[in-house]
Amino acid sequence: MSSWLPLIVIVFAVALVIGPVMWMKPSSRDRKLADLRQRAATSGLKVQMQPLPASQGTGSAATYFSHWRNPRRLQTGWALELQRMSHEMHFEGVWDWRKGRAAPEPALAPLKELIAALPADATGVYAADAGLGIQWGERSGNAGLAAIQAVLESQRPLIEEAIRQYQPGTPGGDGQ
């Protein structure tokens, strides 16, 4: 037995050194998420972690933002969030406004098109100073990222112009 004691001590010491190193090693899911977020950043999207909508429980999820081209005079601060069930009082099926604050009327049609093109794991659409963002669970992977990139590229410019506060007397303004 005493001849085994040094071997047991060595194995224990190696386990003490290797254990924490292996514990800190990213999992394959973590590596995939890092790659997904890096590809999004490379394509010009900004990724931020934000709390999930109240209807989705606690925790957070990544929100991919497309920057506004001209952020001046935009009516931001509104958000569409996924709800637990569909209701005719909601904006669009299972999507409704956070805290009842809706986007300006001209933005509603492009928002409906945006929602229709989102991946199934999307949980929110946010208009913030940073840009137009889509929150999603990232479970749909590369296909979900491609869908988000395409819908932001096509709908963000339309929504940006729809939420712009026109000043009287400016080109495109209401002149009143």
N, C-alpha and C positions, 0 to 999 in steps of 0.2 A: 504494500500500500504506500509506503513512504517513497517508492520510486515513481509513483504516479503523481505525487503531490506537486513537484515542480512543473510537470506537464499541465496539470489542472490550473495552477497559478498563471502560467503563460497563456493558456486559452482564455482564462478570465480577463487578463490584462488586455489581450488583443480585442476581446469583445467590448471592453470598456472604451477602447480607442475607436474601433470601427462603428460601434452602435450609433453614437451621435452623428458621425459623418453620414451614415446611411439615412438617418432620420431627417437630416437637412437636405438630402438630395431630392430635387423636384420629381414629382410623379409624372407619368406619361401624360396625364390630363393637364397638369400644370404646364408642361412643355408645349402641349398643343395650344393652350390658351395664350401663352406668351407669344408663340409664333403667330397666332391669329391676330392678336393685338398689335404686334410689330408690323404685320402686313397692312393692317388698317392705318397705322400711323404713317407708314411709308406712302400710302395712297392719299394722305392729306386729312384723314379723320383724326380727331382727338378723342382718346378714350378716358373716361372718368368713371369711378365707382360711385353709385348713388343708391340711396335706400329704395327698396322695392315699394310699389304702390301698396297701400294699406290692405287692399283686397287680396294681395299675394302673400301676406304674412310678413314675418320679420326677415331681416337680412338685407343684402345689397346685390346689385347686378351691374354689369358694365353698360355704360351709355356711350354710344359712338356719335360724336358731334361733327357735323359739317359746318365749317365757319361761314358766317354771313359774308357776302361780297362787299356790301356797304352797310355796316351796322347802325348807321345814323337813322334816327326817327322810326325805329321798329317797335311795334307793340308786342313785347315779349312778356314772359312771366306766366304764360298759360301752359297747361299740360293736358294731354289725353292719357288716361290710364286704363289698363285692362281691368274689367270688373269680374265678379264671380259668375254672373249670369247675364243673359241678354234681357233687355227690357226696352219697351218702345219709348220710354222717356230718356234713354241714353242717346248720345250723339249718333252712334253707329253700332248697333248690335250690342256687343260686350264692351264697347269703348265709350268712356264718358269723361267729362271735364273734371279735373282736380279742383276741389273746393268751389265748384260752380263757375269758375272763371274761364270763359270761352274765348276762342280766337276770334278775330274780326270776321264778319260775314263773308268778305271776298275770299277768305282762306278755306272755307268749308269744303268746297268742291275738290281742290287739290289735296286736302287732308283725307278725304274719303278715298281718293285714288292711292294715296300713300299707304293708308291702312290696309287696303286690299292687296297690296304687293308685299307686305311685311312677312317675315318668316313666322312660323307658328309659335315660336318661343319668345316673341316680342311682348313686352309688358308695358311700354310707355313711349310716348312721343312728347318731347320737351322743346319749347321755344325759350331759350335763355340768351343772355348776353353773349355767351360763347358760340352760339349757333343753334341749328336745328338738330336735335339729338334723338336717337332711337335707343331705348333700353331693351336689352334682350338677354336671355339666359345662356347664350352661346352654345347651346346643345346642338344646333343645326350646323355648326362648324363652318366649313368653307362655303357651302351652298347658302347658308344664312348670311355670311359676310358679303357674298356677291349680291344677294338680293338687297341688302341694306345699302351697299354702295350704289347700285343701280337706281334704287328709289330715291335716295338722297340727291343723286346727280340730276335726276329728271324733275323731282318735285320741289327741292329746296329753292331754286330760283323763283318758281311760281309762288310759293308760299311767302318768300321774302318780299316780293313786290305786293302781295295781297295784304301783308300786315304792316306795310309802310304807312306812316301817318303823313298824309299829304297836307301841306300848308297852303292856305288860300293864296292865290296869286302865283304859285309855282307851276312849272310845266307838269301837266298830269294831275294837278290839284283840282279840287272841286270848285274853286273860284268863288265860293260863298263867303 
